[in-house]
Structures are given as structure tokens and as C-alpha cells.
Amino acid sequence: MTEHHTIEIPQQAFDWYDEYAHGDIDRRTFLSRLATLAGAGVTMNLLTAALVPNYALAEQVSFNDPDIHASYATFKSPDGHGEGRGYLVKPTAATGNTGSVLVVHENRGLNPYIEDVARRLAKQGYLAFAPDALYSLGGYPGNDDEGKAMQKSLDRAKIEQDFIAAAQFLKARDSTNGKLGVVGFCFGGYITNMLAASLPGVVDAAVPFYGTPAKDAIVGNIKGPLLLQFAELDPRVNATWPAYETLLKEKKVNYQAFVYPGVNHGFHNDSTGRYNEDAAELAWSRTLAFFGKHLS
């Protein structure tokens, strides 16, 4: 069982971390705000340790697990950065009858938490592929601050094309049954929605975790099925949901949406204090059931 900090963190701190994680405030501003909450037994060290990712906590499936084989693979991305690269994890007992799942990271590159999500899927029998949007700059740099700055420096449209190319690369693998799922978190939730709209004939099942919808120009192309996962304490993303849901209903898209009460954006990420074990495990069990239904 993963251990996490048990200090009571004020909701304000989570809200500020969300602003910081999404580039709305810089690190100095974030830390100076946090300093106003320190005291009464809660030190700055405790607050930052609880909020900032500790990727040692996020390993649920070891890269040495005998049930999986992990490596890296490159793919052509002519409309993106020319070439992409990702973490490819396959079950060692692959039968060829299983689907594949594209795993899309947050706004800071392919960090260890996302690699672990790919391993978790391979452990369930899927061919999992987690591309790194930062590959053209040398890849995820080993820390989130630098990764976030690197991702922000890249052309967003080219990143999107890289993920479109990655989805097509994975769909074409002959070691699977040809069914493709996508799951993504935060920025990856947006990319998941974008792929479902950009490639409605390629994506067979999409699970965006706290992601905003695709752009207006393409969102109407969406076919589904979709399983949308939201955190109750996530006003930024949740504000986009009513209009998106209206469109999904108009288009008669097969979708299910769940809002997890009392949890923050990022609740599935078990490397930070935003992690909520109960909500994360429920959301993940629903994700696996959804993929089991649509990718088998």
C-alpha cells in the first residue's frame, strides 16, 4: 500500500498548486502563498512535500515485473515534430487478442507516474504506449518544473499532431486486435478528447481524466464511446463540462461521466497530496471495465 502524507492541507493550497501546475502563477508566487499557511505544526517543508510530486510513491507495477516487458519505440510524425518516441509496455503473455491503449501525460512530459500507468495497463493484458511530447527537446528532464517549461515552449498544434501520429502508430500494431483505447490526465485529458474528435474512426474508447473538450472546430466530430472522469473541486475544468455534455447529448454520443466528490484535480496521481485513494481506485476500476467492454 502506498503511503502518503496525512497532514491536513487547506483547500487554498490545492487551488494554488493547481494554478502553479498549469502555469498561471510562477514557483516563487506559489511558495510565497504557501508560506502564509505555514505554522501551527504545519511547516513549509511538510506543505511542499505533500503537494509536489514524489515519484517514488507512484510505482504500483515495477519495470522488472515478469508479466510485462517495457521498452521505448519511435514513430513518424510528419505533421508534428518529425519523429516521436514513447514508452511501450506489452504483456509477456500477449495473445494477440487484446486491445492497445495510448496513455497521455500531463503538461510536463512523460514522468514516472505516467510510465507506471502504462505498466498497470500492460499488467491487465493491454499493449500500452505512452508518448513523450518533449522528445524533440531531449525528453522528460527528470523534474516537473523544467518539464512544464519545456512543454510550454513547444508549438501546441505540433504536439497534438504528435499524439495523432502516436494513436495511428499504435492502432496499426499487428500484435493486437486492432482496437485502440486512449486515457489521459489533465493536459492528457484534453488530448484524449481531442483524439476522440480528430480520429473518430481510429479511437474505439476514450477516458479523459479531468480534461477540457476538443476545440470548437472539431468537437462536433466526436463519436465515442467516452468515459469522462471529473474531480468535484476542479472549477477550471468543470466549467467546460455543461456545454460539452449538451453537445454529446445532441450528437447522441455514447458517454458516461462521473464526478468524484470532495477530491481535487489530479486525484488519480498517486505521487502528490492531491491523490485520493478511494476515488482513484474507483475511477481506475471503471476505466478498466470500460476498456474491457470496448476493446475486447
C-alpha positions in Angstrom: 0.0 0.0 0.0 1.3 3.4 -1.0 2.0 5.8 2.0 1.0 9.4 1.7 1.3 12.5 3.9 -1.5 12.7 6.5 -1.3 16.4 7.3 -4.4 18.4 6.8 -3.7 20.6 3.8 -6.0 23.7 3.4 -8.0 23.7 0.2 -6.4 27.0 -0.7 -3.1 25.2 -1.0 -4.5 22.8 -3.5 -6.1 25.6 -5.5 -2.7 27.5 -5.6 -0.9 24.3 -6.6 -3.4 23.9 -9.5 -2.6 27.4 -10.6 1.1 26.7 -10.3 0.9 23.4 -12.1 -1.0 25.0 -15.0 1.4 27.9 -15.3 -0.9 30.6 -14.1 1.5 31.6 -11.3 5.2 31.0 -11.0 7.1 28.9 -8.4 8.1 32.0 -6.4 4.4 33.2 -6.1 3.3 29.7 -5.2 5.8 29.3 -2.5 5.2 32.8 -1.1 1.5 32.0 -0.9 2.2 28.6 0.8 4.3 30.4 3.4 1.2 32.2 4.6 -0.3 28.9 5.6 2.7 27.6 7.5 2.5 27.4 11.2 0.5 25.5 13.9 2.6 22.4 13.3 2.4 22.6 9.5 5.8 23.7 8.1 6.7 24.8 4.6 8.6 21.6 4.2 5.6 19.5 5.0 3.3 21.5 2.7 5.7 21.4 -0.3 6.4 17.7 0.4 2.7 16.9 0.3 1.9 18.9 -2.8 5.0 18.5 -5.0 5.2 15.1 -6.8 7.3 12.4 -5.2 7.5 9.8 -7.9 8.9 7.1 -5.6 5.3 6.8 -4.3 3.8 6.2 -7.8 5.3 2.8 -8.6 2.5 0.3 -8.4 4.0 -2.1 -11.1 7.8 -2.5 -11.2 9.5 -2.2 -14.6 11.0 -5.6 -13.6 7.6 -7.2 -13.2 7.8 -10.6 -15.0 4.3 -10.1 -16.5 5.3 -7.2 -18.7 8.1 -6.1 -21.0 8.9 -2.4 -21.2 11.0 -0.6 -23.9 10.9 2.6 -26.0 9.7 3.0 -29.5 9.9 5.8 -32.1 7.2 6.7 -34.6 7.0 9.0 -37.6 5.2 12.3 -37.1 5.4 14.3 -40.3 2.9 16.9 -39.3 4.3 17.2 -35.8 7.9 17.2 -34.7 9.0 14.8 -37.4 9.5 11.9 -35.1 8.1 10.9 -31.7 9.1 8.5 -29.0 7.2 6.7 -26.3 7.3 4.1 -23.5 6.0 0.9 -25.0 4.9 -1.8 -22.5 3.5 -5.2 -23.5 2.3 -8.2 -21.6 4.7 -11.0 -21.7 1.9 -13.5 -22.3 0.4 -11.5 -25.2 -2.2 -13.5 -27.1 -2.8 -11.0 -30.0 -6.5 -10.8 -29.0 -6.1 -7.8 -26.7 -6.5 -4.1 -27.5 -4.0 -1.3 -27.1 -4.2 1.8 -25.0 -2.5 5.1 -25.6 -1.6 6.8 -22.3 -1.3 10.6 -22.4 0.7 12.6 -19.8 0.0 15.9 -18.1 1.6 19.2 -19.1 5.1 18.3 -18.2 6.2 15.4 -20.3 6.4 11.6 -19.7 7.1 11.4 -15.9 7.4 8.2 -13.8 3.7 8.3 -12.8 2.5 8.1 -16.4 5.0 5.3 -17.2 3.6 3.4 -14.2 0.0 3.9 -15.6 1.3 2.3 -18.8 2.7 -0.6 -16.9 -0.6 -1.0 -15.0 -2.4 -1.4 -18.3 0.1 -3.9 -19.6 -0.3 -5.9 -16.4 -4.0 -6.1 -17.4 -3.1 -7.5 -20.8 -3.1 -4.4 -23.0 -0.3 -3.1 -25.2 0.3 0.3 -23.7 2.1 3.2 -25.3 2.9 6.5 -23.5 4.5 9.1 -25.8 6.7 11.9 -24.6 5.7 15.3 -26.0 9.2 16.5 -25.0 11.1 14.0 -27.2 12.1 16.7 -29.7 13.8 18.6 -26.8 15.5 15.5 -25.5 12.6 14.1 -23.5 11.3 14.5 -19.9 14.1 16.1 -18.0 13.6 14.4 -14.7 11.8 17.2 -12.9 8.4 18.7 -13.4 9.3 22.4 -13.3 11.7 22.0 -16.2 9.3 19.7 -18.0 6.5 22.1 -17.7 8.6 25.0 -19.1 9.8 22.7 -22.0 6.3 21.6 -22.9 5.1 25.3 -22.8 7.9 26.2 -25.2 6.6 23.8 -27.9 4.1 24.5 -30.6 0.8 23.2 -29.2 -0.5 22.2 -32.7 2.6 20.1 -33.4 2.2 18.4 -30.0 -1.3 17.5 -31.0 -0.1 16.1 -34.3 2.5 14.0 -32.5 -0.3 12.4 -30.4 -2.4 11.9 -33.5 0.5 10.1 -35.2 1.1 8.1 -32.0 -2.5 6.9 -32.0 -2.2 5.8 -35.6 1.1 4.1 -34.9 -0.4 2.1 -32.0 -3.6 1.2 -33.9 -1.5 -0.3 -36.7 0.5 -2.6 -34.5 -0.1 -6.2 -35.6 0.4 -7.7 -32.1 -3.1 -6.5 -31.1 -6.7 -7.0 -32.1 -6.8 -3.5 -33.8 -8.9 -1.9 -31.0 -7.5 1.3 -29.6 -8.3 3.0 -26.3 -6.9 6.3 -25.0 -6.6 7.5 -21.4 -5.1 10.8 -20.4 -4.8 13.1 -17.4 -5.1 16.9 -17.2 -3.5 18.1 -20.4 -3.7 14.4 -21.4 -7.4 14.5 -20.7 -7.7 17.3 -23.2 -5.6 15.3 -25.7 -7.9 12.3 -25.1 -10.9 14.4 -26.0 -9.1 15.9 -29.0 -8.1 12.4 -30.3 -11.7 11.2 -29.9 -12.8 14.2 -32.1 -9.9 14.1 -34.6 -9.8 10.4 -35.1 -13.4 9.1 -34.5 -12.8 6.1 -36.8 -9.5 5.2 -35.0 -10.2 5.6 -31.3 -12.6 2.9 -30.0 -12.8 4.1 -26.4 -11.6 7.3 -24.7 -11.2 8.0 -21.0 -10.3 11.7 -20.3 -9.4 12.3 -16.6 -10.2 16.0 -15.8 -9.7 17.1 -19.3 -11.2 20.0 -21.3 -13.1 19.3 -24.6 -11.6 19.5 -28.1 -11.6 22.8 -29.9 -14.9 24.0 -31.3 -13.8 23.4 -34.9 -13.6 19.6 -34.4 -15.5 18.8 -31.2 -18.7 18.0 -33.2 -16.9 15.1 -35.0 -16.8 13.1 -31.8 -18.4 9.6 -31.9 -17.4 8.0 -28.6 -17.7 5.9 -26.6 -16.4 8.2 -23.8 -15.9 7.7 -20.1 -15.3 11.1 -18.5 -13.8 11.4 -15.0 -14.1 14.7 -13.1 -13.0 16.0 -9.7 -15.6 18.0 -7.7 -13.0 20.6 -6.6 -11.8 21.4 -10.1 -13.7 24.6 -11.1 -11.4 25.3 -14.1 -12.1 22.1 -15.9 -15.7 21.6 -14.6 -16.8 25.0 -16.1 -16.3 23.5 -19.6 -18.4 20.4 -18.9 -22.1 21.7 -19.2 -21.6 22.9 -22.8 -19.6 19.7 -23.7 -22.3 17.5 -22.2 -25.0 19.3 -24.2 -23.1 18.7 -27.4 -22.6 15.0 -26.6 -26.3 14.6 -26.0 -27.2 16.4 -29.2 -24.8 14.1 -31.1 -26.2 11.1 -29.3 -22.7 10.1 -28.3 -22.4 7.1 -26.0 -20.8 8.6 -22.9 -20.8 8.2 -19.1 -19.5 10.9 -16.8 -18.5 10.7 -13.1 -17.8 13.5 -10.7 -15.8 12.3 -7.7 -16.9 14.2 -4.6 -14.5 16.1 -2.3 -11.4 15.5 -4.5 -9.1 17.8 -6.4 -7.9 17.9 -10.0 -5.1 15.3 -10.2 -6.8 12.9 -7.7 -5.6 9.9 -9.6 -1.9 10.9 -9.5 -0.5 8.9 -6.5 2.7 10.9 -6.3 1.2 14.1 -4.8 -1.0 15.1 -1.9 -3.9 15.6 -4.3 -4.2 11.8 -4.6 -7.3 10.3 -3.2 -7.0 6.5 -3.0 -10.7 5.7 -2.8 -11.6 7.9 -5.8 -8.6 6.9 -7.8 -9.2 3.2 -7.4 -12.9 3.6 -8.2 -12.1 5.7 -11.3 -9.5 3.2 -12.4 -11.8 0.2 -11.9 -14.4 1.9 -14.1 -11.7 2.7 -16.6 -10.6 -1.0 -16.8 -14.2 -2.1 -17.1 -14.8 0.4 -19.9 -11.8 -0.8 -21.8 -12.7 -4.4 -21.2 -16.1 -3.8 -22.8 -15.0 -1.8 -25.8 -11.5 -3.1 -26.6 -12.0 -6.9 -26.3 
